[in-house]
Amino acid sequence: MVEENPRKWHTLLQKALYAHRNSRNTSTGFSPYQLTFGQDAVLPAEFIVSSPRVVNTTTCIDEAYAQRMWQQLEDVDTDRLNALDQVVRQSEIRAKYYGKRVSPKVFAEGDLVWKTILPTYKKVDQLGKWFPNWEGPFIVRRVIGNGAFIIVNQER
């Protein structure tokens, strides 16, 4: 939309946001509007053309309709949990796919390791891209767990 009318992006933004909020998300299977309010948004064109959904809601406002609306509100939590489960499943699939070739390295006490130099203000600007990325070697003194170690300088 913006590429065709670059000078009118501010007028098209509202339409783009409306379309985003009311279209189903592929990762969750629900639209953001549906996860918030419990039902799909009624498009303005549905009032002009009289879709079955609009006709059913405007003609039958009775106790059964009210019960259906309350049931939809109660189902919102279930829909949100289903969407969360879907996102978790997809992230697990993604992690499995990208983690196929990762081989974890296990360090033990007494191993020699190198320590990365993080990009901080301490780097010498004179060396530029030739500044070393690693320093060491260090000796693993104690394994704490979850990839954390206590290391000591090799000269000590």
NORLIN-V557424 format. One record per pair of residues at least 6 apart in sequence whose ideal C-beta (glycine too) atoms are under 7 Angstrom apart, sorted by the first residue. I is the first residue (numbers start at 1). J is the second residue. D is the distance in Angstrom with one decimal. If there is no record, write none. Layout:
[[I/J/D] [I/J/D]]
This chain:
[[1/12/4.8] [1/16/5.9] [2/9/4.7] [2/12/6.4] [5/12/6.5] [21/31/6.8] [21/32/5.1] [21/33/5.1] [22/31/5.5] [22/33/5.3] [22/41/4.7] [23/31/5.9] [24/30/6.4] [24/31/5.1] [25/31/6.5] [25/32/6.9] [27/86/6.8] [27/87/5.9] [27/90/6.0] [28/83/3.8] [28/86/5.5] [28/87/6.2] [29/83/6.6] [29/86/6.0] [30/79/5.9] [30/83/5.3] [31/40/6.6] [33/40/6.9] [33/41/4.8] [34/40/5.5] [35/79/6.4] [35/80/5.7] [35/83/6.1] [38/72/4.8] [38/73/5.2] [38/75/6.7] [38/76/3.9] [39/72/5.6] [42/54/6.3] [46/53/6.7] [46/54/5.0] [47/54/6.1] [107/113/6.4] [107/140/5.3] [107/143/6.7] [107/149/6.3] [108/140/6.9] [108/143/6.9] [109/140/5.6] [109/141/6.7] [109/142/6.4] [109/143/6.3] [110/139/6.5] [110/140/6.5] [111/140/4.8] [112/137/4.5] [112/139/6.2] [113/136/6.5] [113/137/6.6] [113/138/5.4] [113/140/5.9] [113/151/6.4] [114/134/4.4] [114/136/4.1] [114/137/6.0] [115/134/6.7] [115/135/5.5] [115/136/5.2] [115/138/5.8] [115/151/6.8] [116/133/6.4] [116/134/5.9] [117/132/6.6] [117/133/6.0] [117/134/6.6] [117/135/5.6] [123/131/5.4] [124/131/6.2] [137/154/5.4] [138/151/4.1] [138/152/6.5] [138/153/6.1] [138/154/6.3] [139/151/6.5] [139/152/5.4] [139/154/5.7] [140/149/5.1] [140/151/5.7] [141/150/4.8] [141/151/6.2] [141/152/4.9] [142/149/6.9] [142/150/4.4] [143/149/5.7] [144/150/6.6]]
